[in-house]
Amino acid sequence: MTHQDGTDGAILTAAHKVLTTEAEAIRLLSDHLPADFEAAVRLILSARGRVIVSGIGKSGHIGNKIAATLASTGTPSFFVHASEASHGDLGMITEADIVLLISNSGETRELGDVLAHAKRFSIPLIAISSRLGSTLMKAADCKLLLPPAPEACPMGLAPTTSTTLALALGDALAVALMEERDFKAEHFRTFHPGGKLGAQLSSVAQLMHGKDALPLVGIDTPMEEVLIEMTSKGFGTAGVLQGGALAGIVSDGDLRRNMAHLMTSKAGEVATMNPVTVPPDMLAAQALAVMNSRKITTLFVVEDGAPVGILHLHDLLRAGVA
């Protein structure tokens, strides 16, 4: 038996034990949310300034992530390193702000200057800690107590379960605040304009071709002219108007189905009436789903019955939506 063969079982057992330990701790936290959780959310909602998150060591890394999550979901926030705060960064914390301090023990010496600054200027203080009787928790206006749960580290020393709980609690705060602020997808995109996420949150209006690019004909337009319009605009389709509203579309498929009498017909006789359309404020990802479900590559964008744009599958591909 090789060394590799002999340790495979132990490796998987260790991984399973860690994940089970941390999962059970999160379930315990869910069943015993801190008594001050709602008060903390209300306090943050009432703030005129930002949420200043601080911590040291592993708690600092968790705090950095919590601050980033808050900031990206509608709650202005940033992280201040506790050690740097003692060397000038306390000036970043104003009386309009709220301070969120993270310390599993509640006795982290490096947080002392931030704590004193908050008390000196009557800045509301929220604490995340595992020890209710600690210095930090005694000073806090809102006490977010983590439930007693063993660290996943076999020696019980490395911050594992405790940091997972703090991170999960930070996520719970962020999501509760999102819901209270009625934070929607269009707001989310404001803070996530780049990459795949930004593309998924783009609206149809942001990606569509505007009115000048629209291939449009009247319902009584001879098919010879319809073909010229379809060719000149390059979308392989034409919208059929009746009284200014989009009544139908002529697609390549419609041309093939009516080939026998095509050149003696009018647009309204060839068109597919009451076509599938999308509004300009629909998410581009939703428009893609419509295309996929209908097996089409082009959608007219309609507002109050009138066409205002056209969206092609290639537009979604270029933007990174598809």
DRENVOLO-125365 format. One record per residue (C-alpha): x, z, y; residue number from 1; residue in one letter. Coordinates in steps of 0.5 Angstrom, whole numbers, padded with zeros to 4 digits, m for minus. Last residue first. Layout:
BEGIN
+-------+-------+-------+-----+-----+
!     x !     z !     y !   n ! res !
+-------+-------+-------+-----+-----+
!     X !     Z !     Y ! NUM !   a !
...
+-------+-------+-------+-----+-----+
end
This chain:
BEGIN
+-------+-------+-------+-----+-----+
!     x !     z !     y !   n ! res !
+-------+-------+-------+-----+-----+
! m0050 ! m0047 !  0069 ! 322 !   a !
! m0050 ! m0043 !  0075 ! 321 !   v !
! m0043 ! m0045 !  0077 ! 320 !   g !
! m0044 ! m0049 !  0083 ! 319 !   a !
! m0042 ! m0055 !  0081 ! 318 !   r !
! m0046 ! m0054 !  0075 ! 317 !   l !
! m0052 ! m0053 !  0079 ! 316 !   l !
! m0052 ! m0059 !  0083 ! 315 !   d !
! m0051 ! m0063 !  0077 ! 314 !   h !
! m0057 ! m0061 !  0074 ! 313 !   l !
! m0061 ! m0064 !  0080 ! 312 !   h !
! m0065 ! m0060 !  0086 ! 311 !   l !
! m0069 ! m0064 !  0091 ! 310 !   i !
! m0071 ! m0062 !  0098 ! 309 !   g !
! m0077 ! m0060 !  0103 ! 308 !   v !
! m0083 ! m0063 !  0099 ! 307 !   p !
! m0090 ! m0061 !  0102 ! 306 !   a !
! m0095 ! m0057 !  0098 ! 305 !   g !
! m0094 ! m0051 !  0102 ! 304 !   d !
! m0086 ! m0051 !  0100 ! 303 !   e !
! m0084 ! m0056 !  0095 ! 302 !   v !
! m0077 ! m0057 !  0092 ! 301 !   v !
! m0077 ! m0063 !  0087 ! 300 !   f !
! m0073 ! m0062 !  0081 ! 299 !   l !
! m0068 ! m0066 !  0077 ! 298 !   t !
! m0065 ! m0066 !  0070 ! 297 !   t !
! m0071 ! m0065 !  0065 ! 296 !   i !
! m0072 ! m0062 !  0058 ! 295 !   k !
! m0078 ! m0058 !  0061 ! 294 !   r !
! m0075 ! m0051 !  0058 ! 293 !   s !
! m0068 ! m0053 !  0060 ! 292 !   n !
! m0070 ! m0055 !  0067 ! 291 !   m !
! m0074 ! m0049 !  0068 ! 290 !   v !
! m0069 ! m0044 !  0066 ! 289 !   a !
! m0064 ! m0048 !  0071 ! 288 !   l !
! m0069 ! m0046 !  0077 ! 287 !   a !
! m0069 ! m0039 !  0075 ! 286 !   q !
! m0061 ! m0039 !  0075 ! 285 !   a !
! m0062 ! m0042 !  0082 ! 284 !   a !
! m0066 ! m0036 !  0084 ! 283 !   l !
! m0073 ! m0038 !  0087 ! 282 !   m !
! m0073 ! m0038 !  0095 ! 281 !   d !
! m0074 ! m0046 !  0096 ! 280 !   p !
! m0080 ! m0046 !  0091 ! 279 !   p !
! m0080 ! m0050 !  0085 ! 278 !   v !
! m0084 ! m0056 !  0082 ! 277 !   t !
! m0087 ! m0059 !  0076 ! 276 !   v !
! m0090 ! m0065 !  0077 ! 275 !   p !
! m0098 ! m0066 !  0078 ! 274 !   n !
! m0098 ! m0073 !  0077 ! 273 !   m !
! m0093 ! m0077 !  0072 ! 272 !   t !
! m0092 ! m0083 !  0076 ! 271 !   a !
! m0094 ! m0090 !  0074 ! 270 !   v !
! m0101 ! m0092 !  0077 ! 269 !   e !
! m0099 ! m0088 !  0083 ! 268 !   g !
! m0093 ! m0092 !  0085 ! 267 !   a !
! m0097 ! m0098 !  0084 ! 266 !   k !
! m0097 ! m0103 !  0079 ! 265 !   s !
! m0095 ! m0111 !  0078 ! 264 !   t !
! m0088 ! m0110 !  0077 ! 263 !   m !
! m0089 ! m0104 !  0071 ! 262 !   l !
! m0094 ! m0108 !  0067 ! 261 !   h !
! m0090 ! m0108 !  0060 ! 260 !   a !
! m0085 ! m0103 !  0062 ! 259 !   m !
! m0090 ! m0097 !  0063 ! 258 !   n !
! m0087 ! m0092 !  0059 ! 257 !   r !
! m0080 ! m0094 !  0060 ! 256 !   r !
! m0081 ! m0093 !  0068 ! 255 !   l !
! m0084 ! m0087 !  0067 ! 254 !   d !
! m0078 ! m0084 !  0063 ! 253 !   g !
! m0074 ! m0086 !  0069 ! 252 !   d !
! m0078 ! m0082 !  0073 ! 251 !   s !
! m0084 ! m0083 !  0078 ! 250 !   v !
! m0086 ! m0077 !  0081 ! 249 !   i !
! m0093 ! m0074 !  0083 ! 248 !   g !
! m0098 ! m0071 !  0088 ! 247 !   a !
! m0092 ! m0069 !  0093 ! 246 !   l !
! m0096 ! m0067 !  0099 ! 245 !   a !
! m0096 ! m0071 !  0106 ! 244 !   g !
! m0103 ! m0074 !  0105 ! 243 !   g !
! m0101 ! m0077 !  0098 ! 242 !   q !
! m0094 ! m0077 !  0097 ! 241 !   l !
! m0090 ! m0080 !  0090 ! 240 !   v !
! m0083 ! m0077 !  0089 ! 239 !   g !
! m0078 ! m0081 !  0086 ! 238 !   a !
! m0073 ! m0081 !  0081 ! 237 !   t !
! m0066 ! m0083 !  0078 ! 236 !   g !
! m0063 ! m0079 !  0083 ! 235 !   f !
! m0059 ! m0084 !  0086 ! 234 !   g !
! m0062 ! m0085 !  0093 ! 233 !   k !
! m0062 ! m0092 !  0094 ! 232 !   s !
! m0064 ! m0093 !  0086 ! 231 !   t !
! m0070 ! m0089 !  0087 ! 230 !   m !
! m0072 ! m0092 !  0093 ! 229 !   e !
! m0071 ! m0100 !  0091 ! 228 !   i !
! m0075 ! m0098 !  0085 ! 227 !   l !
! m0080 ! m0095 !  0089 ! 226 !   v !
! m0080 ! m0102 !  0093 ! 225 !   e !
! m0081 ! m0106 !  0087 ! 224 !   e !
! m0086 ! m0101 !  0084 ! 223 !   m !
! m0091 ! m0103 !  0090 ! 222 !   p !
! m0093 ! m0097 !  0094 ! 221 !   t !
! m0100 ! m0094 !  0094 ! 220 !   d !
! m0098 ! m0087 !  0092 ! 219 !   i !
! m0093 ! m0087 !  0098 ! 218 !   g !
! m0086 ! m0086 !  0097 ! 217 !   v !
! m0080 ! m0081 !  0097 ! 216 !   l !
! m0073 ! m0081 !  0095 ! 215 !   p !
! m0071 ! m0074 !  0099 ! 214 !   l !
! m0064 ! m0074 !  0101 ! 213 !   a !
! m0066 ! m0073 !  0109 ! 212 !   d !
! m0070 ! m0068 !  0107 ! 211 !   k !
! m0065 ! m0063 !  0104 ! 210 !   g !
! m0061 ! m0063 !  0098 ! 209 !   h !
! m0061 ! m0057 !  0094 ! 208 !   m !
! m0056 ! m0051 !  0093 ! 207 !   l !
! m0058 ! m0046 !  0098 ! 206 !   q !
! m0065 ! m0047 !  0098 ! 205 !   a !
! m0065 ! m0046 !  0090 ! 204 !   v !
! m0062 ! m0039 !  0091 ! 203 !   s !
! m0056 ! m0037 !  0089 ! 202 !   s !
! m0056 ! m0030 !  0085 ! 201 !   l !
! m0053 ! m0034 !  0079 ! 200 !   q !
! m0047 ! m0037 !  0083 ! 199 !   a !
! m0045 ! m0030 !  0086 ! 198 !   g !
! m0045 ! m0027 !  0079 ! 197 !   l !
! m0041 ! m0033 !  0077 ! 196 !   k !
! m0035 ! m0032 !  0082 ! 195 !   g !
! m0036 ! m0030 !  0090 ! 194 !   g !
! m0042 ! m0028 !  0094 ! 193 !   p !
! m0043 ! m0021 !  0091 ! 192 !   h !
! m0045 ! m0017 !  0097 ! 191 !   f !
! m0050 ! m0021 !  0100 ! 190 !   t !
! m0052 ! m0023 !  0093 ! 189 !   r !
! m0054 ! m0016 !  0092 ! 188 !   f !
! m0059 ! m0017 !  0097 ! 187 !   h !
! m0062 ! m0023 !  0095 ! 186 !   e !
! m0063 ! m0020 !  0088 ! 185 !   a !
! m0067 ! m0014 !  0091 ! 184 !   k !
! m0065 ! m0007 !  0093 ! 183 !   f !
! m0072 ! m0003 !  0094 ! 182 !   d !
! m0068 !  0002 !  0098 ! 181 !   r !
! m0071 !  0008 !  0093 ! 180 !   e !
! m0069 !  0003 !  0087 ! 179 !   e !
! m0062 !  0002 !  0089 ! 178 !   m !
! m0061 !  0009 !  0091 ! 177 !   l !
! m0063 !  0011 !  0084 ! 176 !   a !
! m0059 !  0006 !  0081 ! 175 !   v !
! m0053 !  0008 !  0085 ! 174 !   a !
! m0054 !  0016 !  0083 ! 173 !   l !
! m0055 !  0014 !  0076 ! 172 !   a !
! m0048 !  0010 !  0076 ! 171 !   d !
! m0045 !  0016 !  0079 ! 170 !   g !
! m0048 !  0020 !  0073 ! 169 !   l !
! m0045 !  0015 !  0068 ! 168 !   a !
! m0038 !  0016 !  0071 ! 167 !   l !
! m0038 !  0023 !  0072 ! 166 !   a !
! m0040 !  0023 !  0064 ! 165 !   l !
! m0035 !  0018 !  0062 ! 164 !   t !
! m0030 !  0023 !  0066 ! 163 !   t !
! m0032 !  0029 !  0062 ! 162 !   s !
! m0032 !  0025 !  0055 ! 161 !   t !
! m0025 !  0023 !  0056 ! 160 !   t !
! m0020 !  0027 !  0061 ! 159 !   p !
! m0015 !  0029 !  0056 ! 158 !   a !
! m0014 !  0036 !  0054 ! 157 !   l !
! m0019 !  0037 !  0048 ! 156 !   g !
! m0013 !  0036 !  0043 ! 155 !   m !
! m0017 !  0031 !  0039 ! 154 !   p !
! m0019 !  0028 !  0046 ! 153 !   c !
! m0026 !  0026 !  0046 ! 152 !   a !
! m0027 !  0032 !  0051 ! 151 !   e !
! m0033 !  0037 !  0048 ! 150 !   p !
! m0039 !  0037 !  0052 ! 149 !   a !
! m0042 !  0043 !  0057 ! 148 !   p !
! m0047 !  0039 !  0061 ! 147 !   p !
! m0044 !  0036 !  0068 ! 146 !   l !
! m0047 !  0040 !  0074 ! 145 !   l !
! m0049 !  0036 !  0080 ! 144 !   l !
! m0049 !  0041 !  0086 ! 143 !   k !
! m0052 !  0039 !  0092 ! 142 !   c !
! m0050 !  0043 !  0099 ! 141 !   d !
! m0043 !  0044 !  0095 ! 140 !   a !
! m0039 !  0050 !  0097 ! 139 !   a !
! m0040 !  0054 !  0091 ! 138 !   k !
! m0039 !  0048 !  0087 ! 137 !   m !
! m0032 !  0047 !  0089 ! 136 !   l !
! m0030 !  0054 !  0088 ! 135 !   t !
! m0032 !  0054 !  0081 ! 134 !   s !
! m0038 !  0058 !  0079 ! 133 !   g !
! m0042 !  0052 !  0076 ! 132 !   l !
! m0036 !  0049 !  0072 ! 131 !   r !
! m0037 !  0042 !  0070 ! 130 !   s !
! m0036 !  0038 !  0076 ! 129 !   s !
! m0040 !  0033 !  0081 ! 128 !   i !
! m0040 !  0036 !  0088 ! 127 !   a !
! m0044 !  0033 !  0094 ! 126 !   i !
! m0042 !  0036 !  0101 ! 125 !   l !
! m0046 !  0035 !  0108 ! 124 !   p !
! m0041 !  0035 !  0113 ! 123 !   i !
! m0042 !  0041 !  0118 ! 122 !   s !
! m0035 !  0039 !  0121 ! 121 !   f !
! m0031 !  0045 !  0119 ! 120 !   r !
! m0034 !  0045 !  0112 ! 119 !   k !
! m0033 !  0038 !  0111 ! 118 !   a !
! m0026 !  0038 !  0113 ! 117 !   h !
! m0025 !  0045 !  0109 ! 116 !   a !
! m0027 !  0041 !  0103 ! 115 !   l !
! m0023 !  0035 !  0104 ! 114 !   v !
! m0017 !  0040 !  0105 ! 113 !   d !
! m0018 !  0043 !  0099 ! 112 !   g !
! m0019 !  0037 !  0094 ! 111 !   l !
! m0011 !  0037 !  0092 ! 110 !   e !
! m0012 !  0044 !  0089 ! 109 !   r !
! m0017 !  0042 !  0084 ! 108 !   t !
! m0021 !  0048 !  0082 ! 107 !   e !
! m0028 !  0045 !  0081 ! 106 !   g !
! m0026 !  0044 !  0074 ! 105 !   s !
! m0028 !  0037 !  0073 ! 104 !   n !
! m0027 !  0035 !  0080 ! 103 !   s !
! m0031 !  0030 !  0084 ! 102 !   i !
! m0032 !  0030 !  0091 ! 101 !   l !
! m0038 !  0027 !  0095 ! 100 !   l !
! m0038 !  0027 !  0102 !  99 !   v !
! m0043 !  0025 !  0107 !  98 !   i !
! m0042 !  0021 !  0113 !  97 !   d !
! m0045 !  0022 !  0120 !  96 !   a !
! m0040 !  0028 !  0122 !  95 !   e !
! m0034 !  0023 !  0120 !  94 !   t !
! m0029 !  0022 !  0115 !  93 !   i !
! m0024 !  0017 !  0116 !  92 !   m !
! m0020 !  0022 !  0120 !  91 !   g !
! m0019 !  0025 !  0114 !  90 !   l !
! m0014 !  0020 !  0112 !  89 !   d !
! m0008 !  0023 !  0116 !  88 !   g !
! m0004 !  0026 !  0111 !  87 !   h !
! m0008 !  0031 !  0108 !  86 !   s !
! m0013 !  0025 !  0106 !  85 !   a !
! m0008 !  0021 !  0103 !  84 !   e !
! m0007 !  0027 !  0097 !  83 !   s !
! m0015 !  0027 !  0096 !  82 !   a !
! m0015 !  0019 !  0096 !  81 !   h !
! m0021 !  0017 !  0100 !  80 !   v !
! m0026 !  0012 !  0097 !  79 !   f !
! m0031 !  0008 !  0100 !  78 !   f !
! m0039 !  0008 !  0101 !  77 !   s !
! m0044 !  0004 !  0105 !  76 !   p !
! m0050 !  0005 !  0100 !  75 !   t !
! m0053 ! m0002 !  0098 !  74 !   g !
! m0051 ! m0004 !  0091 !  73 !   t !
! m0044 ! m0006 !  0092 !  72 !   s !
! m0042 !  0000 !  0096 !  71 !   a !
! m0045 !  0005 !  0091 !  70 !   l !
! m0041 !  0001 !  0086 !  69 !   t !
! m0035 !  0001 !  0089 !  68 !   a !
! m0035 !  0008 !  0091 !  67 !   a !
! m0037 !  0010 !  0084 !  66 !   i !
! m0031 !  0006 !  0082 !  65 !   k !
! m0026 !  0010 !  0086 !  64 !   n !
! m0029 !  0016 !  0084 !  63 !   g !
! m0028 !  0015 !  0077 !  62 !   i !
! m0020 !  0013 !  0079 !  61 !   h !
! m0020 !  0020 !  0083 !  60 !   g !
! m0023 !  0024 !  0077 !  59 !   s !
! m0017 !  0021 !  0073 !  58 !   k !
! m0012 !  0024 !  0078 !  57 !   g !
! m0015 !  0026 !  0084 !  56 !   i !
! m0022 !  0026 !  0087 !  55 !   g !
! m0026 !  0023 !  0093 !  54 !   s !
! m0032 !  0019 !  0095 !  53 !   v !
! m0034 !  0018 !  0102 !  52 !   i !
! m0042 !  0016 !  0103 !  51 !   v !
! m0043 !  0013 !  0109 !  50 !   r !
! m0046 !  0014 !  0116 !  49 !   g !
! m0053 !  0016 !  0118 !  48 !   r !
! m0055 !  0019 !  0112 !  47 !   a !
! m0062 !  0020 !  0110 !  46 !   s !
! m0062 !  0016 !  0104 !  45 !   l !
! m0055 !  0020 !  0101 !  44 !   i !
! m0059 !  0027 !  0102 !  43 !   l !
! m0065 !  0024 !  0098 !  42 !   r !
! m0061 !  0022 !  0093 !  41 !   v !
! m0057 !  0029 !  0093 !  40 !   a !
! m0064 !  0032 !  0093 !  39 !   a !
! m0066 !  0028 !  0087 !  38 !   e !
! m0060 !  0030 !  0083 !  37 !   f !
! m0060 !  0038 !  0085 !  36 !   d !
! m0063 !  0040 !  0078 !  35 !   a !
! m0057 !  0036 !  0074 !  34 !   p !
! m0060 !  0032 !  0069 !  33 !   l !
! m0061 !  0035 !  0062 !  32 !   h !
! m0064 !  0030 !  0057 !  31 !   d !
! m0060 !  0025 !  0060 !  30 !   s !
! m0054 !  0029 !  0061 !  29 !   l !
! m0054 !  0031 !  0053 !  28 !   l !
! m0055 !  0023 !  0052 !  27 !   r !
! m0049 !  0022 !  0056 !  26 !   i !
! m0045 !  0027 !  0051 !  25 !   a !
! m0048 !  0025 !  0045 !  24 !   e !
! m0045 !  0018 !  0047 !  23 !   a !
! m0038 !  0021 !  0049 !  22 !   e !
! m0038 !  0024 !  0042 !  21 !   t !
! m0040 !  0018 !  0038 !  20 !   t !
! m0035 !  0014 !  0042 !  19 !   l !
! m0029 !  0018 !  0040 !  18 !   v !
! m0031 !  0019 !  0033 !  17 !   k !
! m0032 !  0012 !  0032 !  16 !   h !
! m0026 !  0010 !  0035 !  15 !   a !
! m0022 !  0016 !  0031 !  14 !   a !
! m0025 !  0013 !  0024 !  13 !   t !
! m0024 !  0006 !  0025 !  12 !   l !
! m0016 !  0008 !  0026 !  11 !   i !
! m0016 !  0013 !  0020 !  10 !   a !
! m0019 !  0007 !  0016 !   9 !   g !
! m0014 !  0002 !  0018 !   8 !   d !
! m0008 !  0007 !  0017 !   7 !   t !
! m0006 !  0006 !  0010 !   6 !   g !
! m0007 ! m0001 !  0010 !   5 !   d !
! m0002 ! m0002 !  0016 !   4 !   q !
!  0003 !  0003 !  0013 !   3 !   h !
!  0003 ! m0002 !  0007 !   2 !   t !
!  0000 !  0000 !  0000 !   1 !   m !
+-------+-------+-------+-----+-----+
end
